[in-house]
């Protein structure tokens, strides 16, 4: 009996230390998770506020005068926002512009790398980051008129990067946020949303499906028109907006977990400011 009691005591002690070890490991894991999330959020907050921290020389803003017989009116050609993007490019030449959707967390610099992998794991400073960056497809050709600014961003659980794109699943959210703003060093443009798509990455052998993620630089009017037709047909709801051949487009794409390899995309066309 005594041997059994001693044996049981050793088992209890072993279980006790195992439980203590599990508790300690769990606490370390939770603290590490909290610290990582705080660090990532701080990094993103700094990034989203980056444009506001840049100071420019307002004398650099170009102006133009209208007819001499009329009252002289000065209108900015190069906006303050465009100059700030130009300043950012001095820090990293891969920065091609700034993307913003008003009253959302989507307010970030846009990068374009030599591949579509690097900025999935690096920020605009080229530092390793789980957040990655918002980046433009490497194949986008700036010299083609009427092409498609195809941009990617992570769908993060903390509500940052492109996570809020999924709010466009509700038509009411679209109606309150119908415009995407994209600024480069040469243009400060607005894009009205024409389509919202919830889909997936298709297998190579699947036919008669809409692979929006392959449309970047249209080779013909037919290809362009087919894209717009499919975008409208696949839209979750009717926006009563469309595009015609030659209109410049923008597509914001992120992962969606409704199916395996799910994707969510918002498509817009450039409009006059």
Helices and strands as residue ranges (DSSP letters): H 2-48, H 50-53, G 58-60, E 63-64, E 75-76, H 80-91, E 95-100, E 107-111, G 118-120, E 134-136, E 148-152, G 163-169, H 171-176, E 179-183, E 188-200, G 212-214, H 221-234, E 249-256, E 262-271
